Amino acid sequence: MTGNPLITIIIAIYNGETFLEKCLNSVKRQDYRNIEVLLIDDGSTDGSGRIADKYAAADERFTVIHKENEGVSKTRNCGLDRAKGDYICIVDQDDILAMDYISYHLNLIKRMGANMSLVPQVVMYTEKNSTYSEKKKEDEVELWSGEKAAAQMLYANIEIGPWNKLVSRELIYKNNIRFHQELFGGEGYAFSVECFQHSDKVAVGYKGVYYYRLDNNTSGMSIYRPNIATSSIKAINIMRDELYLDTRTMRRALEYANWNVYYVMLLIMHRSGAEKKNREQYRNFIRECHKYPFSANFGPISLKRKLKGMMCWLSPQIAIGISTRKKTPRKYGRM
Protein backbone atom coordinates (compact mmCIF):
# COMPACT_ATOMS: atom_id res chain seq x y z
CA MET A 1 0.00 0.00 0.00
CA THR A 2 1.24 3.46 -0.88
CA GLY A 3 1.25 6.13 1.79
CA ASN A 4 -1.75 7.98 0.40
CA PRO A 5 -3.86 5.50 -1.61
CA LEU A 6 -6.74 6.66 -3.77
CA ILE A 7 -10.14 5.59 -2.47
CA THR A 8 -13.09 5.18 -4.84
CA ILE A 9 -16.55 5.80 -3.40
CA ILE A 10 -19.37 4.45 -5.58
CA ILE A 11 -22.89 5.80 -5.09
CA ALA A 12 -25.73 4.40 -7.19
CA ILE A 13 -28.42 7.06 -7.56
CA TYR A 14 -32.06 6.63 -8.45
CA ASN A 15 -34.78 9.15 -7.56
CA GLY A 16 -33.10 10.00 -4.28
CA GLU A 17 -33.38 13.78 -4.24
CA THR A 18 -34.93 13.86 -0.75
CA PHE A 19 -31.79 12.67 1.04
CA LEU A 20 -29.05 12.82 -1.59
CA GLU A 21 -27.52 16.16 -0.63
CA LYS A 22 -27.03 15.10 2.99
CA CYS A 23 -25.29 11.97 1.77
CA LEU A 24 -23.01 13.87 -0.61
CA ASN A 25 -22.21 16.51 2.00
CA SER A 26 -21.01 13.77 4.35
CA VAL A 27 -18.83 12.36 1.57
CA LYS A 28 -17.42 15.76 0.69
CA ARG A 29 -16.37 16.51 4.27
CA GLN A 30 -14.33 13.32 4.74
CA ASP A 31 -11.12 14.05 6.63
CA TYR A 32 -9.29 11.77 4.19
CA ARG A 33 -9.06 13.84 1.02
CA ASN A 34 -7.61 11.53 -1.65
CA ILE A 35 -10.90 10.18 -2.93
CA GLU A 36 -12.77 9.87 -6.20
CA VAL A 37 -16.54 9.82 -5.96
CA LEU A 38 -18.44 8.10 -8.77
CA LEU A 39 -22.08 9.19 -8.86
CA ILE A 40 -23.91 6.76 -11.15
CA ASP A 41 -27.32 8.19 -12.04
CA ASP A 42 -29.52 5.24 -12.99
CA GLY A 43 -32.01 7.15 -15.13
CA SER A 44 -33.51 9.22 -12.32
CA THR A 45 -36.72 11.07 -13.18
CA ASP A 46 -36.56 13.52 -10.26
CA GLY A 47 -33.90 16.11 -9.47
CA SER A 48 -31.23 13.63 -8.40
CA GLY A 49 -29.22 13.98 -11.61
CA ARG A 50 -29.09 17.78 -11.28
CA ILE A 51 -27.97 17.48 -7.66
CA ALA A 52 -25.17 15.12 -8.69
CA ASP A 53 -24.12 17.49 -11.49
CA LYS A 54 -23.96 20.37 -9.00
CA TYR A 55 -21.54 18.53 -6.73
CA ALA A 56 -19.38 17.43 -9.65
CA ALA A 57 -19.16 21.02 -10.89
CA ALA A 58 -18.04 22.24 -7.46
CA ASP A 59 -15.58 19.46 -6.59
CA GLU A 60 -13.29 17.81 -9.13
CA ARG A 61 -13.19 14.63 -7.07
CA PHE A 62 -16.84 13.99 -7.99
CA THR A 63 -17.73 12.45 -11.35
CA VAL A 64 -21.27 11.90 -12.64
CA ILE A 65 -22.27 9.16 -15.06
CA HIS A 66 -25.82 9.41 -16.40
CA LYS A 67 -27.26 6.18 -17.79
CA GLU A 68 -30.58 4.58 -18.59
CA ASN A 69 -32.41 2.84 -15.79
CA GLU A 70 -31.05 -0.71 -15.39
CA GLY A 71 -31.23 -1.42 -11.67
CA VAL A 72 -28.88 -1.13 -8.72
CA SER A 73 -26.60 -4.06 -9.59
CA LYS A 74 -25.77 -2.88 -13.12
CA THR A 75 -25.40 0.65 -11.78
CA ARG A 76 -22.86 -0.35 -9.12
CA ASN A 77 -21.04 -2.50 -11.68
CA CYS A 78 -20.77 0.57 -13.89
CA GLY A 79 -18.93 2.21 -11.00
CA LEU A 80 -16.70 -0.81 -10.43
CA ASP A 81 -15.74 -0.82 -14.12
CA ARG A 82 -14.64 2.82 -13.89
CA ALA A 83 -13.03 2.82 -10.45
CA LYS A 84 -9.39 3.90 -10.34
CA GLY A 85 -8.88 3.70 -6.59
CA ASP A 86 -6.61 1.34 -4.71
CA TYR A 87 -9.60 0.61 -2.47
CA ILE A 88 -13.31 0.75 -3.18
CA CYS A 89 -16.34 1.33 -0.99
CA ILE A 90 -20.06 1.39 -1.73
CA VAL A 91 -22.38 4.00 -0.22
CA ASP A 92 -26.18 4.14 -0.43
CA GLN A 93 -27.68 7.43 -1.63
CA ASP A 94 -29.77 8.03 1.49
CA ASP A 95 -27.14 7.17 4.12
CA ILE A 96 -24.55 9.35 5.85
CA LEU A 97 -20.86 8.88 6.57
CA ALA A 98 -19.09 10.02 9.71
CA MET A 99 -16.29 12.46 8.92
CA ASP A 100 -13.65 9.77 9.57
CA TYR A 101 -15.40 6.94 7.72
CA ILE A 102 -12.69 6.52 5.07
CA SER A 103 -9.73 7.24 7.33
CA TYR A 104 -11.02 4.80 9.94
CA HIS A 105 -11.39 1.97 7.43
CA LEU A 106 -8.04 2.73 5.82
CA ASN A 107 -6.27 2.74 9.19
CA LEU A 108 -7.81 -0.64 9.98
CA ILE A 109 -6.34 -2.06 6.77
CA LYS A 110 -2.91 -0.50 7.37
CA ARG A 111 -2.79 -1.59 11.00
CA MET A 112 -3.72 -5.23 10.31
CA GLY A 113 -2.08 -5.72 6.91
CA ALA A 114 -5.45 -6.75 5.43
CA ASN A 115 -7.02 -6.36 1.99
CA MET A 116 -10.47 -5.65 3.41
CA SER A 117 -11.89 -3.77 6.36
CA LEU A 118 -15.24 -4.27 8.05
CA VAL A 119 -17.35 -2.48 10.63
CA PRO A 120 -19.88 -5.16 11.61
CA GLN A 121 -22.54 -2.79 12.95
CA VAL A 122 -23.95 0.46 11.62
CA VAL A 123 -25.59 3.43 13.32
CA MET A 124 -29.35 3.32 12.75
CA TYR A 125 -30.23 6.86 11.74
CA THR A 126 -33.35 9.01 11.40
CA GLU A 127 -33.76 12.78 11.22
CA LYS A 128 -34.82 12.76 14.90
CA ASN A 129 -32.26 10.45 16.49
CA SER A 130 -29.70 7.72 15.96
CA THR A 131 -29.05 4.45 17.75
CA TYR A 132 -26.06 2.15 17.94
CA SER A 133 -26.01 -1.24 19.66
CA GLU A 134 -22.40 -1.69 20.68
CA LYS A 135 -21.12 -5.25 20.88
CA LYS A 136 -17.48 -4.25 21.35
CA LYS A 137 -15.57 -1.20 22.47
CA GLU A 138 -14.99 1.40 19.75
CA ASP A 139 -11.20 1.13 20.03
CA GLU A 140 -11.19 -2.67 19.74
CA VAL A 141 -9.72 -4.10 16.54
CA GLU A 142 -9.69 -7.73 15.39
CA LEU A 143 -8.28 -9.72 12.49
CA TRP A 144 -10.61 -12.27 10.92
CA SER A 145 -10.12 -14.81 8.18
CA GLY A 146 -12.26 -14.39 5.09
CA GLU A 147 -14.13 -17.58 6.00
CA LYS A 148 -15.00 -16.25 9.44
CA ALA A 149 -16.23 -12.94 7.99
CA ALA A 150 -18.36 -14.71 5.37
CA ALA A 151 -19.84 -17.07 7.96
CA GLN A 152 -20.56 -14.24 10.38
CA MET A 153 -22.48 -12.42 7.65
CA LEU A 154 -24.39 -15.57 6.67
CA TYR A 155 -25.30 -16.06 10.33
CA ALA A 156 -26.59 -12.45 10.33
CA ASN A 157 -24.13 -11.39 13.02
CA ILE A 158 -23.00 -8.46 10.88
CA GLU A 159 -24.85 -6.11 8.57
CA ILE A 160 -25.35 -7.72 5.17
CA GLY A 161 -25.11 -4.60 2.98
CA PRO A 162 -22.05 -3.80 0.84
CA TRP A 163 -21.55 -0.42 2.50
CA ASN A 164 -19.83 -1.27 5.80
CA LYS A 165 -16.47 -2.19 4.33
CA LEU A 166 -13.49 -1.05 2.28
CA VAL A 167 -12.22 -3.56 -0.29
CA SER A 168 -8.96 -3.76 -2.21
CA ARG A 169 -9.53 -3.06 -5.89
CA GLU A 170 -7.02 -5.82 -6.67
CA LEU A 171 -9.14 -8.36 -4.76
CA ILE A 172 -12.26 -7.36 -6.72
CA TYR A 173 -10.62 -7.32 -10.14
CA LYS A 174 -8.37 -10.36 -9.70
CA ASN A 175 -11.36 -12.51 -8.80
CA ASN A 176 -13.76 -10.82 -11.24
CA ILE A 177 -16.22 -9.99 -8.45
CA ARG A 178 -19.28 -8.04 -9.54
CA PHE A 179 -22.84 -7.50 -8.40
CA HIS A 180 -25.14 -10.10 -9.93
CA GLN A 181 -27.13 -8.10 -12.44
CA GLU A 182 -30.25 -10.23 -12.14
CA LEU A 183 -30.56 -9.31 -8.45
CA PHE A 184 -32.25 -6.21 -7.05
CA GLY A 185 -32.57 -7.50 -3.50
CA GLY A 186 -29.78 -9.36 -1.71
CA GLU A 187 -27.25 -8.18 -4.30
CA GLY A 188 -25.04 -6.52 -1.70
CA TYR A 189 -25.25 -9.62 0.48
CA ALA A 190 -23.98 -11.89 -2.31
CA PHE A 191 -21.28 -9.38 -3.29
CA SER A 192 -19.98 -9.07 0.27
CA VAL A 193 -19.89 -12.82 0.93
CA GLU A 194 -17.99 -13.33 -2.33
CA CYS A 195 -15.43 -10.67 -1.39
CA PHE A 196 -14.91 -12.23 2.03
CA GLN A 197 -14.32 -15.67 0.56
CA HIS A 198 -11.44 -14.34 -1.53
CA SER A 199 -9.87 -12.34 1.30
CA ASP A 200 -6.98 -13.70 3.38
CA LYS A 201 -7.31 -11.08 6.10
CA VAL A 202 -10.26 -8.90 7.12
CA ALA A 203 -9.57 -6.06 9.55
CA VAL A 204 -12.53 -5.51 11.87
CA GLY A 205 -13.31 -2.40 13.92
CA TYR A 206 -16.30 -1.37 15.99
CA LYS A 207 -16.58 2.38 15.71
CA GLY A 208 -19.95 3.71 14.52
CA VAL A 209 -18.94 5.44 11.28
CA TYR A 210 -21.77 4.51 8.86
CA TYR A 211 -25.24 5.98 9.43
CA TYR A 212 -27.95 3.79 7.89
CA ARG A 213 -31.17 5.69 7.29
CA LEU A 214 -34.35 4.14 8.68
CA ASP A 215 -36.86 6.89 7.82
CA ASN A 216 -36.83 6.35 4.06
CA ASN A 217 -40.25 5.03 3.10
CA THR A 218 -38.93 3.85 -0.29
CA SER A 219 -36.34 1.55 1.28
CA GLY A 220 -36.64 -2.18 0.64
CA MET A 221 -36.56 -2.73 4.41
CA SER A 222 -39.42 -0.29 5.06
CA ILE A 223 -42.23 -1.79 2.99
CA TYR A 224 -42.81 -5.29 1.67
CA ARG A 225 -42.15 -5.89 -2.02
CA PRO A 226 -42.72 -9.43 -3.34
CA ASN A 227 -40.07 -9.04 -6.06
CA ILE A 228 -37.44 -7.97 -3.52
CA ALA A 229 -38.25 -11.04 -1.44
CA THR A 230 -37.91 -13.31 -4.48
CA SER A 231 -34.59 -11.71 -5.40
CA SER A 232 -33.26 -12.04 -1.84
CA ILE A 233 -34.06 -15.74 -1.87
CA LYS A 234 -32.37 -16.08 -5.26
CA ALA A 235 -29.26 -14.40 -3.83
CA ILE A 236 -28.91 -17.25 -1.31
CA ASN A 237 -29.20 -19.80 -4.11
CA ILE A 238 -26.50 -17.99 -6.09
CA MET A 239 -24.18 -18.00 -3.08
CA ARG A 240 -24.77 -21.73 -2.64
CA ASP A 241 -24.18 -22.48 -6.32
CA GLU A 242 -21.02 -20.35 -6.49
CA LEU A 243 -19.53 -21.30 -3.14
CA TYR A 244 -15.78 -20.72 -3.28
CA LEU A 245 -14.87 -21.90 0.22
CA ASP A 246 -16.66 -25.24 0.23
CA THR A 247 -16.23 -26.06 3.91
CA ARG A 248 -18.49 -27.46 6.61
CA THR A 249 -18.52 -24.04 8.27
CA MET A 250 -19.74 -22.32 5.13
CA ARG A 251 -22.30 -24.99 4.27
CA ARG A 252 -23.83 -24.76 7.74
CA ALA A 253 -23.82 -20.98 7.57
CA LEU A 254 -25.62 -21.10 4.23
CA GLU A 255 -28.27 -23.40 5.71
CA TYR A 256 -28.96 -20.80 8.36
CA ALA A 257 -28.89 -17.93 5.84
CA ASN A 258 -31.43 -19.77 3.68
CA TRP A 259 -33.79 -20.13 6.64
CA ASN A 260 -33.17 -16.59 7.85
CA VAL A 261 -34.06 -14.91 4.55
CA TYR A 262 -37.58 -16.37 4.77
CA TYR A 263 -37.81 -15.30 8.40
CA VAL A 264 -36.73 -11.72 7.62
CA MET A 265 -39.16 -11.47 4.70
CA LEU A 266 -41.95 -12.64 6.98
CA LEU A 267 -40.98 -9.93 9.47
CA ILE A 268 -41.14 -7.22 6.81
CA MET A 269 -44.40 -8.63 5.46
CA HIS A 270 -45.93 -8.61 8.95
CA ARG A 271 -44.74 -5.08 9.76
CA SER A 272 -46.19 -3.88 6.46
CA GLY A 273 -49.49 -5.70 6.98
CA ALA A 274 -48.98 -7.36 3.59
CA GLU A 275 -49.90 -10.97 4.44
CA LYS A 276 -53.35 -10.91 2.82
CA LYS A 277 -52.08 -9.33 -0.41
CA ASN A 278 -49.37 -11.97 -0.73
CA ARG A 279 -51.11 -15.10 0.50
CA GLU A 280 -49.16 -17.59 -1.62
CA GLN A 281 -45.76 -16.17 -0.62
CA TYR A 282 -46.91 -15.92 2.99
CA ARG A 283 -47.86 -19.61 3.12
CA ASN A 284 -44.61 -20.61 1.42
CA PHE A 285 -42.52 -18.52 3.83
CA ILE A 286 -44.35 -20.03 6.80
CA ARG A 287 -43.54 -23.53 5.50
CA GLU A 288 -39.87 -22.62 5.03
CA CYS A 289 -39.63 -21.06 8.50
CA HIS A 290 -40.78 -24.35 9.98
CA LYS A 291 -37.54 -25.81 8.62
CA TYR A 292 -35.25 -24.20 11.18
CA PRO A 293 -31.79 -25.79 10.70
CA PHE A 294 -30.81 -27.11 14.12
CA SER A 295 -27.22 -27.31 12.89
CA ALA A 296 -27.27 -23.53 13.42
CA ASN A 297 -27.28 -24.23 17.16
CA PHE A 298 -23.62 -25.21 16.76
CA GLY A 299 -22.85 -21.94 14.96
CA PRO A 300 -22.00 -18.48 16.32
CA ILE A 301 -25.52 -17.35 17.20
CA SER A 302 -26.86 -16.27 20.57
CA LEU A 303 -29.04 -18.38 22.84
CA LYS A 304 -31.85 -15.89 22.24
CA ARG A 305 -31.69 -16.46 18.48
CA LYS A 306 -31.50 -20.22 18.94
CA LEU A 307 -34.67 -20.07 21.03
CA LYS A 308 -36.30 -17.83 18.43
CA GLY A 309 -35.41 -20.32 15.71
CA MET A 310 -36.84 -23.22 17.73
CA MET A 311 -39.97 -21.17 18.39
CA CYS A 312 -40.22 -20.59 14.65
CA TRP A 313 -39.93 -24.34 14.13
CA LEU A 314 -42.96 -24.76 16.39
CA SER A 315 -44.94 -21.70 15.23
CA PRO A 316 -43.55 -19.07 12.84
CA GLN A 317 -46.60 -16.88 13.49
CA ILE A 318 -45.90 -16.65 17.22
CA ALA A 319 -42.16 -16.10 16.64
CA ILE A 320 -42.87 -13.27 14.20
CA GLY A 321 -45.34 -11.68 16.61
CA ILE A 322 -42.77 -11.68 19.40
CA SER A 323 -40.04 -10.30 17.12
CA THR A 324 -42.14 -7.36 15.93
CA ARG A 325 -42.86 -6.00 19.39
CA LYS A 326 -41.51 -2.46 19.70
CA LYS A 327 -38.21 -1.94 21.47
CA THR A 328 -36.63 1.27 22.71
CA PRO A 329 -32.95 1.36 21.64
CA ARG A 330 -30.35 3.59 23.23
CA LYS A 331 -29.68 6.98 21.64
CA TYR A 332 -26.37 7.53 19.89
CA GLY A 333 -24.71 10.60 18.40
CA ARG A 334 -26.76 12.92 16.20
CA MET A 335 -25.53 13.75 12.72
PyMOL commands that set and color helices and strands:
alter all, ss='L'
color gray80, all
select helices_A, chain A and resi 20-28+48-58+72-82+101-112+146-154+169-174+187-197+226-241+248-271+276-289+294-298+303-314+316-323
alter helices_A, ss='H'
color red, helices_A
select strands_A, chain A and resi 7-13+35-42+62-67+87-92+96-97+116-118+123-125+130-131+141-144+165-168+202-205+210-213
alter strands_A, ss='S'
color yellow, strands_A
deselect
rebuild
show_as cartoon
